[in-house]
Amino acid sequence: MKIGVFTALFAQKSFEEALDFICECGLDAVEIGTGNYPGNPHCDLDGLLESAAKRREFLRALESRCLTLSALSCHGNSLHPGKKMAAAHHEVHRKTVQLAQKLGVEVVINFSGCPGDGEKAKSPNWVTCAWPPDFPEILKWQWEEKVIPYWKTEAKYAKQRGINLAFEMHPGFVVYNPETLLKLRDACGDNVGANFDPSHLFWQGINPAQAILCLRDCIYHVHAKDVHVCPGNTGFNGVLDTKPYTDEVHRSWIFRTVGYGHDFSTWKDIVSALRLVGYDHVLSIEHEDSLMSVEEGFKKAVAFLKDVVIRDPRPKVWWA
């Protein structure tokens, strides 16, 4: 298992500067954003698609620092009811799949997206409860008319190019937990899987280690990001929280760098569960900790994960 980083957190650095810093910190891999919500500070998507020379230069920059490319990310909402946004996000997604094939990368990370409540909707509608009766009707329409048809087509397009689609289970989108991820996979094909990010599961009350055992071989990529759930605030407000992420004192939960939300034992359980299901790819650090600078949060995450990650090949046991 390797440690990597989603380079979006180093948007203030040039590509070469970011790679130098990542290499100095002893990491093995990088995940590169190509556009949509996180932007693409380190990836000229169109330029790389059009030029073999630029692709060779891009890969040489990684190889010269002994870094591998774990995934391309294009987190977006191609199902957005706003046609302009949906079309823009779809275009980036398609181009990202094409670029992944050209670069020899097998994983493209995205969100599942979220439609509105009907053809005339202007904004996404995330359904989270079964009553009143119009909620399950909206959910049925979303999945049958928008979600499954779109992602069935995109999964086929990706599979023809040898690409796995790794969806981040993120509240606000139709795929937000293992059940909805498996629902999409069952409908659209076995190259649909998870970018497993424990931070979005912790605050929902999901045990990440159990979720890993549930998802098993459909985990294609993993994010290393933590969450602190505040008992004092959840005690009277619960975990659903629309306050700004910068209002840390009053929020029910906030994103933290790994080790500042959950301890070694919890993260060792996560890594061990990944080992049990045969995952031997990358833990990609994602930093959204509003209490730490990017560099401090990143360095603390690296130090923490180096004590947690199991690097040696899985041993043969005498009783097997």
N, C-alpha and C positions, 0 to 999 in steps of 0.2 A: 504494500500500500504506500502511496506517495503523498506528499504535502504540496499543494499548489496554492494559487491565489487568483481571484477574479480581478483583473487589472483595472477595472473601473474605479477602484478606490485611489489609484494613482493618476487620475485624470490631469492633475496639475503638472505631471512629469511628461517628458517626451517618451516615446516608445523605447528608445535606447536607454534613456536614464532609468525608466521603470524596470527594464530587464536587468540592468546592472545592479540596482538595489535589491531586486528579488534574488538574483544570483548570490550576492554578498551575504544574504540572510540564510542561504543554504537550502533553498526550495528546489523542487524537482520539476514543477510544471506551472503553466499559466492557462487561464481561461480568458478568452478575448471577447469583448462585446462588439457587435457589428452594427448596432443601432437600436431604434425604438426607445423604450423608456430610459435605459442607462446611457444611451448615446454610444458613440464609437470613437473615443479619443485616440485609440491605438490601432485603428483598422480603417483603411481606405477601401471600403467594400467594393465600390465600382472599379477602382483602380486595380485592385488585386484580382478581380474577376477578369478584367480585360487583358492583363499583362502577365505572361509567364515569368518574365524577368523580375517583376515586382514580387511575385509569389516566391521565387527562389531567394530573393534578398530577404524577404520576411522570414522564411524558414531558416535561413543562414543565421539571422540575428538570434534565433532561439537556440539552434544547434551549437553555435559557437560558445554559448554559455551553459551548455549541457541541460537545457530546458526542453521539455516536451509540451505540446499543445493538447490540453486535456479536452477542450470543447470550445465551440463557438456559441455565443449567447445572443439572442435577439428578443429578450423579454418584451412582449407587447400584447395587444388585444386586437387580433385580426377579426374578431367577432363583434367589435364595437358597432353599435347601431348607427353611429355617424359614418357615412359611407367614405368620406374623405380620409378619416383616420384609419378605418378598417383597410382601405386599399393601400395606404402607405405602409402600415404594419405588415400586411400580406406581402407586399413587394420586398420588404427587407427580409422577411422569413424565407421566401423563395430564393432570393439571392444568397442568403446565408447557407442554405442547403447546398446550393450549387458550389459555393466557395469551399465548404467543408469537403465535398467530394474532390475538388481540385487540390486541396491541401493534404488530403489523406486523413482527415479527422472523421471519426465515426459518430460523434455526438453533437447534436444541435439542441440547445436549451431554449425553452420558451415558456410562456404562460399559456394556459388553455384558453384564456379570454373569457368574456362574459357578454352575451347579447342583451338587448333590452327586453321589454315585456310584450312586444308585438312588432309588426312591420313598421308602424309609425313612431316607434320609440326614438328618443333623442339621446338617452343616456343608458348605460348598463344597469341591469336590475339583478342584484345578487340575492337569491332566495335562500333564506336560512331557517324557515319553519314551515310546518305542514298545515297551518290554519291561519287566517280564513281560507275558504276553498279556492279563491283565485290564485293563491300562491302555488299549490301543486299543479294547477293548470298552466301557469306561466313556466314552471320548471319543465313540464312535459313538452311544451312548445319549443322551449329553448333547445333541449337535447335532440328532439326528433327533427326539428326544422332547420336548426342552425349548427349546433355543436357536432353531432355525428356526421352529417353530410360533409361539412367543411373538413374536419380532421381525417375522415376516411380518405378523401381525395389527397390531402397533404401527406398522410402516412404512406400511401401508395407511391406518391411522387418521391418521397424521401427513400423509401425502400428500394426503388429502382436505382438509386444512386448510392446504396450501401450505408444509409444514414439512419441512426436511431434518434427518435425525437424524445427528449427528456423534459418532462413537464414539472415545473416547480409547483408543489401543492400550496397554493397561496390564497388565503381568504380574500374575497372580493371577486374571485373568478370561479367558474363552474367546477374546476378541479381544485379542491382545497384539502382533501384528506385521502387516505388509502382507498376507501370505498369508491370515491368518485374517480380516482386515478384508474382503478381496476375496471370501472364501468366504461371509461373511455378506451382502455386497452382492449377489452372484450369486444367492443363495437368496431374498432378501427384497425387492429392488427398488433402483432407481437413486436413490432419495432416502435411501439408507443410504450414509454416507461416513465421513470421518475428521475428528476434531479432532486435528490433527497436533501431537503434543508430542514434540520430539526427545529430551527428557531420559529418557524410558522406552525409547528405542531405542538411544541411545549405549551404555548399559552391557550391552545384549544383544549388542553387536558389530555392530549395524546401522548402515550409513552413511545418515544422514538425507537427504542430497541424492539418493542413488540411490533411496531409498524414495519420495521425492517424485515422481521420474520414473516410478516403477512405478505409483503411485496416480493420478497425473495429475489428471483432472477430478473425482475424487471426494473432494477435500480441501475441506471446507466451512468450516473454522476452524483457527486455528493458535495454539498456546501457545508462549510464549517462556520456556523454562526450561532450565537447563543441568545437567550432571552432571560431577563429577570422578571419574574411575576411577583408583584407587590401584594403580599397578603393583606396589608392594611387597607389598600384601595379596593382590591377584589372582594374583600369581606362585605362591602356594602354596595359596590357597583358592578360586580361580576367582571368577566374578562372582555366583553365587547366594549370597545373604547374608541371614540372618534376624536378625542382630544389630540392636538398636535404632538408629534414625537418629541418636540422640544420642551413640552410641559411635563418633564420627567417626574416631578414631585407628585403630581396629581393623577398620572396615568396608572392604569391597572397593570401594565407591563411595558418594558422598554427593551429594545435590542441591546445586547452586550457582546463584547468580544468573548471568545470561548474561554471558559473558566470563571467568568464573572457573573454567570447566570446559574450554572450548574457545575458541580465539582468533578474531580478526577473520576470518581466512581461512576457517575452517570455517563461521562464521555467514554470511559473504558468499556462500559456496557454497550454503547453505540458501536464502537469500533469492533468489539468482539462479535456483535450481532452481524455486522457487515462481513466479518471473516467467516462466520457460520454459513452465510448464504452465498459465499464465493466471490464477493466483491473484492477486487484487487486493483482498483484504479486509483483515483485521486480524491483527496479531501481538499476542496478548494476554499480557501479563506475568503469570506465576504465580510467587510467591515461596515457596520452602520451604527456603531456605538457612539452616541452623542455625548458621552462623558469623557471620551478620550480622543486625542488627536489621532489622525490616520496612522502615522508612523508608530506611535506608542501602542495603539490597539493591535496593529499588525504584528509588531515584534513580540508582544505578549502572547498573541495567538500562536505564533511560530514556536515559541519556547514551550508553551503548554502542549501543543500537538506533538512535538518531538518526543515527549514523555508518554504519549497516549497511543500513537500509531504503531501498529505491528508491521515491521518491515520485512522480516525474514520469510522465505517461502513456507507454506503450511507444512508442518512436519508429518512424516509417516509415523503412526503410533504402533507400538509393539503388538497391541491386541487386534489390530485391523486384519 
